[in-house]
Amino acid sequence: LITMDGQTVQNSPFDLNVRKEYSTLCNPDQVINCSGGPEGIAIHDSGDIYVVCCKDHTIRVFDQAGLQKRTIGSRGNGDGQFNYPDGIFIKGDVMYVAEFGNHCIQKVTTGGLFLRKFGHHGSDYGQFDGPLSVIVDQRDRLIVSDSDNHRVVILDQAGTWLLTINGNVTGSHGFQNPKGLALDPQGNIHVAAYGSNTIKVF
């Protein structure tokens, strides 16, 4: 017999059939075409879906019905252009895009207006080598997985380098080719490092 709060549940014990409910972005006859190599994805507060199409060097914006609304960017190394973009993070009406090919982070409005760039190619302070992800914490700091430099970098909105978490170390703190980033409610940084097949928490 099953009891709850000291009371016997009538007709217990019994079997329960649990049904999972699923929802889809679009109906089965509709396909969202992201043949340009979708990598990153972020959802705006409006519900619009921003998809990073790495091989097309663009960001495509879809509504909740799966209909494409617009395309942001084109291939190049100029302001507002992309070269193998990967990760994306949206905060308010601003998106941050990690550009593997241009070795930088671009800050662009969700409408496509260029605001600024962070970094350029290299391994020194203020430089990136193939960044793959970017997130923004509650203090408005950028956290970047600087993949081919095997490190995670924290910088402020002015581009000032605040902290480097170096993966090129021996022992349990080492990691290679960080990619995915996430923050827990306590502000700890979770790093998915595909080069070392590890998840690190800092």
C-alpha positions, 0 to 999 in steps of 0.5 A: 500500500502507498501512503501519503502524509500518513493516509493510505492512497485508495486502490494502491498499489497501481501502475502509472503510464507516463507520457512524454510531451514533445513540441517541435519548432515547425510542423513535420512538413516544414524544414528550416534550411541551415545548409550553411553549417549551423553551429551556434544558436541563441534565442532573443527575448522576442522569441526570434531564433538566431542561428550561426551558419558557419560555412555561409559566414552569416547569422540567420534569424527565424521566427518561432514558426521556423520562417526566416526573417533576415540574414545578418553579415557576409563573408569577410574581415570587415566590421560586421562581416564574419569568417567561420563564426561559431558561438553566439550569445544574446543579451538584451538587444546585443549579440556577441559572436565568436569568430573562429576564422577572424580570431575575434569576438564581434559585438553586434545588435540583434538588428545587425548593426556593428558595435565593436570587435574584441581581439585579433590573431595571436597568443598574447594578451588581447589576442585569440586563436580560433575562439569558439564560444562566448558568454556574458556573465551577470557582471557584464564580463565576456568569457571566451573559449580561446580554443587553439590557445587552450585557454579561457579568457575573461575581459570587460566591455571595454576590451580590457583583459581581466583574467586568463584560465590557462589550460596548458598546465600539467595535472588536473587543471589542464585542458585542451581546445575549450569550446562550450561554456556555461555559468551555474547560479553561483557564477562558476564557469563550466568548460567543455574541452573537446581536445582533452575530452573533459569538463572543467569547473572554475 
